[in-house]
């Protein structure tokens, strides 16, 4: 390693950073060493998560071993969480007290579930982020059915966006299989006038039809005040009892960027150029749900995050070589929403298609995307120190 070697810190494992890591050797030849900072040794692929509920996927199917991946590509791994960013010193502080230096830094932190303001999630309430919670949700359902097999289970899904619709459909599939005699109720609550707000009307109509078909009750115009143990309270005081509440009410960004006095939008997302670079701090890059691209209104979706990965890798390589950076094209990307084990929606712009073949296409595409990152360790797991 030469004195000219540049240290690139990757903060958070996500769609974009996984694609940067597989280019680590190319970046090393350009004079960089990479360090990934992640609070956990595994990353879970969001696009496959809700279908773990219906049993289509197992834990191993949608999990990436970050130790094995970083070992394969020569990336240092720090299992820790960044709690403070000091851009004027090009340092970050971690929860375990590490102070890490960088020449360039990239954030791919994702976002957190938005709970009702001031609410503290209680037993029986699960946010959809972090993604690993999907395993706990399935385990909770299995436990409730095992303890009281004849009990009618009441489940609530809070939020009617793509994740909420996917969760409700796949949760209904699980209960249809595991509790056909006892009976069950899955209720989807959405504050707006229809499910899938912000997406085409045809998508909302088809999703509503499928939700009804699989037995999910949908209540729109239902603003949630707070979640208590065993019940959900709406804004007008109506109380809905439940055994399980899944929070899928949109996302919010961590306060890290605001505390560092970086330019953010109202939700705390980092405002970056279309090159995924911060305008006032050219050493800072970011991608995925923790960002907002200047003058572009993109949904927070894994489709966009995955598209940003190759661009992020290319632009990090370009900055190392002193070459010009490429902007994100912003072209329309497709989105596929699982509607249970027999149907899915494919949405691209205003075009909407659905059917069993769409779901099969989604399965093939998701497995193909995650496969390059599911590598096995060739030596005992170790975590590399970084400074």
PETA-V292704 format. One line per field, one symbol per residue. phi: phi as a letter, one per 30 degrees, with the letter a starting at -180 (. if undefined). Layout:
phi: ???
This chain:
phi: .ceddccccccjcaedddddddcdddddddjbbcbccbdbdbbcdddcddddddidcceddcccddddddddcicdbcdabdcaccddchbbccddidcccacbbbcbdibcdcceeidcdcejcbddbddeeddddddddedddddbdcdddccbcckcdedddedddddddddddcbdcdiabccccbdddadhdjceedddddddddedddjddcbcicdcdaccdiaccddcjdccdacbbccbcibbcddeddddicdbddcidddbdddicdddbddcbabiddbbdehbccddbdddddddedddddddddddcicdccdddidecdbccdcjdbaaccbbicdbbbkddddddeddddddddedccccdcbedbcddbb
